């Protein structure tokens, strides 16, 4: 992997050292670019790597890592954008994914990460937030990098900033706590050196107990607090002085400061988007809606600046606004208030109300209201559902895909459609070279099952069979489980874009007597999703587990965590792994 590291300060240097020490990178594959040619040369010599004078190598390497201060990021992006970098990973706080993606060429994959300083000693905690264009391979590469520096977790962007307030700034809190404990040790008679070592080792040991036992901190605390004992006396004294509240307030203040920094960046760096000045408004509105979830503030800002925006920007804004409403599904009352505010001002088309309401109510497990909106505006789905026993299943899962999809603006949806077509063509070539053996006997052999006459199959498995005109293979099975999620996805596909293969699949599902359309329990899906990099096939795998049948998965982006965790259930097309590798 060839890497251009822009900025080799405390965090950039920690990443470089960790990756070199753990042989994630080779020295000959790394270039450093500092603020000046002299600093680039000096840093490169210190690590035994090469250096870049102007960043033109950004278009040649596999990954560009931007490890500079937030205020410098816009200028760095402006410098590397003409070279069309393939992948950009940013560790800068307060610089949103939308800002990064807008400032870079359309094809550039972007990821934000929030590491912390213990990464320098291999004990870091890093949050990874993929952008809308980030591939599973890029995410995997980012995980490898930061796994070498401690622990990592893939999150959405808001969670990244929230984790930044906790774990990113957390070492600072810990240093204050260690120093305070050391002061206490000196007060009661210990030497300064001994007190610091004891305090640091105690926090380190306690942290390891939490991580390695997997038990709740409160459980471990209870085990060392005897009734009427010394430990509970110490805890009581600290709690009386507000220790817990002080730590909570500190984390909240850190997050508020991050939000404040974004607003400052917004006002200070308009000059870097002179070629497309209206984009800054779009980014800021998205920030208010997606991060702060403040519709009134967004609407106020929009009203002030709408005359400066082009029609396309206005449309994209409201597309994002509808997405924000969808994301409010945990609070139907709030959703209704927000919808009313938009409709009254004539800013949300009334016809969108039913679609958005459907998603909101479904995710709140409100089947009565969900069906009211569903049946009005989605008559096509009626032939696959009905008003009877299927409604709870629909409520558990139905329209989950719509939620997932609405995270992307229209131009990204078009891009994904193009990618899907490309995958289908690749799959067709694979099938020409290698038969996909889907039969009770072949599945039994692969999974070491007894002969199973039933399977659960995902939308991509169905799609690949339709592409190669082999849906008749499914006639070999007595029962075919298909989730409502898959049907929702297919219906969405033909609603927005004409897709003959999807129409063939829907016709088959409607006519086949052995198809069982249902959904797994919501709890089962959540259990799988806890460790899943990529959510889309989770419902089918959950259905297979509940029905105790194999899961036939054609989704190429299936995460390794899912493959390894449920290998006794999953059957995949021949050649899919090689297709992903290529």
N, C-alpha and C positions, 0 to 999 in steps of 0.2 A: 504494500500500500504506500503510494507516494503522497506526502503531506506537505502543505505549506502552512507554517505556523506564524501568524501575524501577531506579534506581541509575545515576548518571552519573559514577562515579569514573574511575580510570585506564583500566580495560578498557571500561566502558560508554561513556566519552567517546571512546575510540579507535574503537569500533564506530560511534558516531554520526558522528564526523568523517569516517571512511572512506566511509560510506554517503552522506553529504551531498556529499563531494568528488567521488565517482564517480557521483552522480546516481541512486543506487539508491533513495534516499528524497528526497522534497520536504520542505522545512522546514514547510510548512503541514500535513503529514500526520504529524508527530511530536509526541508529548507526553512530557514528563519528569516522573517522580515521584521526589523525593528523600526523605530521612528526615523532613524537616519541610516545611511550606508555604513557609517562607522559603528553604530550600535549593533547593526545586523551582523557585521563582521566579527565584532567582539563576542556577541552571544553565541554565534555559530562556532567559533573557536573553542569556547568554554565547554560546549557539548560534543564537539567533534563532528558537527554536521555541516551542510552547505548553507549558503545564504542567498537571499534575493535582494536585488537593488530596488526594483520598482513594482514587484508583485505580478509581473507578466506571466509567471509560471502558474498563476491561478487557473488558467485554462487548460493546463497540461496535467496537473496532479489529480489524484483521486478525491482529495478532500482539502478544503481550506478551513483552518480553525482560526476564528477571530477572537483573540484573547486580549482585547484592549479595553480601556475605560469606556463607559456608555457614550459619553460626549464625543468620543473619537470615531465611533462606529460609522455614522453617516459618511464621513470622509473616506474611511477605509472601503466601504461598499462602493462609493463613487469611483474609487481608483481601480478596483478589481472587476467591476461590472463589464467594462468593455472587452475583457478577456474571456467572458462567458464561462465562469467556473461551473463545474459539474455539481459539486456538493459543498455547502457552506455550513459549518457548525459554529455557533456563537455562544460564548460564555458571559456575555455582557448583561448585566441586570437592567431591567426597565426598557429594553429595546424589544418591542413586541415582534412576534413572528410575521404579522401582517406588514410591519415596517420593513423587515428584512426581505420578504418576498417581493414587495412592491419595488424595492430599490435594486433588485437583481433581475437578470434576464428570466423570461418566463419558464424556461426549462430547468432552472437551478433548483435542486432539492435543498431544503433548509431545515435545520434542527436547532433549537435552543436548549442549552443545558445550564443548570445551576449547581456547580460543585461547591465544596467548602474546603477550607485550608488543611484539614487533616488528610486530604488527598496527597499532600506532600510526604506523608509518612505511611501511605498505603492504607489509611483508615478513613477515607472520605465517604461522604454520603452525597450522591449526585442525582438530581432530578433531570430527566430527559423529556423534552416536549417536541414531538415531530410537527413540522409544518404540513400544509395540505398536500404538498408535492413529494414529501419524504417517502421513499420506498422502504419496504421491509428490510432490504439489504443494508441500506444506510442506517436505519435504526439499530440493526444488529451490530454493525461496525461501531457505532457510538457506544453500545452496551459493552462491547469488548474493551474499548478504550478505558471506560470508567469503572468497569469491573476490576481492571488491573490496579485501580487506585482506591479500592474499597468496595462499597456497595453502590448499586444504582437502581433506579426505578423509572419506568416509562409512565408519564402522566400527561394530562392536558395542560394548556398554558397557564390557566389560572392556578392550578395546583402547583405548577412550577414556582410561581411567585410566592405562594403560600408556604411551600417547603423551603423556599429561600429565606423567608422570615423566621422559620424554625431552625432548619439545619444549616442553611447558608450563613446566617448570622449566629447560629447556635454556639460555635466555638468561642465567640466573643463572650457570650453569656457564661459558658463553662469556665473560661479563664477568670472571670470575675468571681464565680463561685469558689474556684480553687484558691484564689488569692484570699478571699474572705475566710475560708476554712483554715488556711495557713495562718492568717492573723489570729484566729481563735486558738490554734495550736500554740502559737508564740505566747498568747495571753495566759494559757494554762501551764506554760513552762517548757515547751519544746523549743529546740533550735529552729531557726528559719528554714534551713536546708531540709531538716527532717520533717518539718510541718508541711512544706510544699510537696515533698515526695510522697508523704502519707496521704495528703488530700488528693493529689493527682492519681495515684494508684488506686485509691478507694473508688473514685468516680469511674475509672477505667474498668475495674473489676465489677462494679455494679452494672455498668453498661453491658459488659460481656454476658453477665448472668441473664439480663433481659433478652438479649439477642439469641443466646445459645439455648436457653430453656424454652423460649417462646411463651413464657408466662406473663401475665399482666403485672406491671410494677407494683400495684397495690397488693397483690398476692405475696410477692417477695417481701414487701415492706411488713406485712402482717406477721410473717415468719420470724422477723427479727425484733418485733415489738412485743415484749412480754407484758402482761398486765401489771401495772404499777411499777414498770421497769424504767431503766435509764433512757433507752432509746425513745420511748413514747414521751418522756418528759422533755427531751430535746426537740422532738418534732412539734410538740405542743407550743413550746416557746417560739419556734420559728413561724408556725402558722399564726400565732397571736400577733406577730409583727408583720404579717402579710406577705410571707415568702411566696406562696402559691399565686396570689393575685398579682404580685410584682412581676413574676415571670410571664404570666399570661398577658399582662398589660405591655410588657416589653416586646413580646412577639407581635402583638397587634400594632404597636407603634412602628415596628419595623416594616410591616406590610403597608401601613398607611404612608410611610415615607417612600416606599417603592412606587406607589401610585402617584405621589407628589412629584417624584423624579420623572415619571413618564410625562406628566403635564408640562414640566419644565423643558424636557427635550422637545416636546411639541412646539413650544413657543420659540425655542432658540435655534432650531435647525431647519426652518423652512427653506433656507437658501440651497439646500442640497437636493431639492425636488423641483427646481425651476422649470425643468422640462415638462413636468406634469404637476402643477401646483395644486390642483384640486384633490390629489390623492391624500394629502395630509389631513384634509377634513374627513375623508372616508375612514382613514386609519383611526383618527381620534374618536369618531362616533362608534366604530366597532369596539374600541377599547372601553368606552363608557358602557356599552350594552353588554358585551361579553364578560368583562371583568367586574365592573362595578354594579351591573344589573340595575342601572338607574335610568328608567325610561324617560322620566320627566327632565332630567339633566340632558339626555341625548336629544330630546325633542326641542328643548330650549336652544341648544347649540345648533341644531339643524335649522331652526327658524331664523337664527341670526345669520347663518352663512349660506342658506340654500341658493341665494341669487348668485353666489360665486361658483356654484357647482354646475357642471354640465348635466344634461339629461341622463346620460349613462350612469353618472355617479349617484344621482337621485334614485334611480332604479336599483342600483346595487345596495344603497343604503337601506331601502325598504325590504329588499331580499334578506339582508342581515337582520333587520328588525323582526321580520317574521320568524327567523331562526331563533332570535332571543326570546320571543314569546313561547316557542316550542321548548326552550330550555327552562322555562318557568313552570314546567309541568308538575313539580312537586307541590305547588300551591295553586289550586284551581281558582281560589278567590282572587289572588293576585293576578292571575292570568286574565280573568274577566275584567278586572279594573284596567289593566293595560290595554286590552282589546278595545274597551269602551272609549278610552282616551284617544286611541288612534282612529277609530271609526267616526267618532264625533267630529274630528277635524278633517275628515275626508282623506286620510292618509293611508288607510288600509282598505283594499277592495273587499266589499262585503262577501263576495264569493270565496275569499280565502278563509273566512271565519270557520266554516265547517271543517275544512281540512286541518287547520291548526287546532281547533277544538277537539277533533277526533284524537289527535296525538296526545293532547294534554289530558283528556279524560281517560284514555286507555292506560297511560302511564301512572295514573292515580287509581287504577283498578276500579274505575267507576263504569261498569258495563252498561247500565241503563243509558247514561248520557252519551257514552261512546257509540252505542248502536244507533241512537237518535241521529247523530251527525253522520255516521258511517252509512246508514241505509239511504240517506237523502242524496249524498253526493258520490257514492261509490257503488252503483247498482251492479257493476260487473263482479264485484266480490261476493254478492249475495248468493250466487250459484255455488260458491265454495264454502260458505258459512251457513247462515241461517239464523233465525232468532231463537233457537233452542239451546241445546247443551253446548254448542260451540262458542257461545259468547264469553264465558269465563276464560276459555283458552285464548280467544282473541284478545281479551283484556290483559291477560298475562303477558302476551308477547306481541300481538299484532301491531303493525306500524312501527316497530323498532327500527326497521330499515329506513323509514322516512325520517326518523330523528337523526340517524347517522348521516343520511345523505344531505340533509339540510345544513350541515356544517360547511358545505362547499357552495361557493357562488356559482352562477350558471356557467361561466366559462370553464370552471373546473369540472363541472358535471360533463360538459362536452369532452373534455380531455379524458376523463375516466371512461366515457363511452368508447372513445377511440382506442384506449388501452385494452378494454375488454374485447373489442373486435380483433386487435392484434393477438391477444392471447388465444382467442378462438381459432385463428388461422394457424398459430403455432401448435395448438392441440390437434388440429386436423392433420398436420404433418406428422405428428407423433403417432397418431393412430394408423397412419399409412405404413409406418415402420414397425409398429409394435402393437399387437392386439391387447386391448384392455379386457382381461378376463373377469367379468362379473357374473358369477354363477354361485349357487349355494355351495357347490363342491370346491371351487377355487377359493372362495372366502374362508371356508372351513380349513382348508390347507394353509392359507396364509396366516390366519389368526389362531390356528390350533384349536378352533372351536369344534364342537359337534356340528353336524349339518344344520344350518339355519335357513329356514324358508322365508324369513322376513328381514328387511333392511330398512334403515333410515337413510335418506339421500338428500343432499343439499342442492340448492339451486344451480351451483356450478357443475355438480355431477350430472344433473339433468341436462344442463346446457351443453356440456361436452358430448353427451350421448346424442343430443339433437343435432349438433354440428356434423357428426359423422354418420347420422341417420341410423342409429342403433338403439333407439328407445325400446324396440321389441325385446331386447335382452331382459328387460324388467319383467316380462311375462313369465320368466322362470320362477319368480317369487310369489308366495302366497299372499304376502302383505307388504305394501310399500308405504312407509311412514314419511310424510312430507309436512313440514311445519308451516304454520301461518306466516311466519317470517319470510320463508321462501316465496310463498304466493304473493305477499305484499311487495316483495322486491320485483317479481316478474310483472305484476300489474303496474307498478311504478315505471318499469322499463317501457312497456308498450303505451303507457299514458303519455310519456314525454317524447319517446322516440319509437318509430316503427321498427319492430324487430320480429322477423318472421319465425326465427327459432323459438322465441318465447311464446309466440302464438301457437306453435306446434306443441310445445310442452303443456300449455294450459288446456288445449284441446284434448291431449292425451290424459291428463289428470282428471278432466271432467268425464271422460268416457270410460276410463278403466275402473273395473269393479273392485280391484284389490287395493286401491289407493285409500289410505286412511289419513285424512287431514286433521291434525291436532297439534298441540304445543305442549312442551314439557312444563313442569312447575317453574315458576319464576325463581324459586330458591335454588333449584338445580342449575339453572343458567348462571345465576350469580356466583355459585361455587366455581364453575368453570371459568367465568370471566375474571375472577380475582387474579389469576396468573396468566391470562391470555394477552399476547401482544396484539392480536387481531381478532376482533369480536365476531365477525360475520358468521362463521360456521358453528358458533357455540350452541345455538338452539338445536341444531341437528344432532350434535354430539350429545347434548343433554337428553334429547328425545331417545337416542339409541340406548343410553345408560338406563333410563327409566323403563324402556320397553325390553331391555336385555337383548338387543339385537346389534349387529355390526352397523357402523356409520360409514357410508360411502361418501367421501368428500372429494370434490373436484376443484375446490378453491386453491389456486396456486400459492396465495399469500399466507397459507396456514402457518402459524408460528411454530418454531421448533419446540417451544414449551408445551404446546398442545399435542404435537406429534409424539413427543416422548412421554408425556403424562398419560395419554390415552391410547397408546399403541396397540393395546389389546382390543380396541373397538374400531379403529380407523382403517379403512381401505382406501387407497388412492390410485389414480390412473398411472399406468406405467409411463415413465418418462417425465412425470411432473417435477420430480426433484432435479433432474438434469436440466429441465427447461428453466427452473428458477436459478440454478447455478450459472447458466449461460446468459 
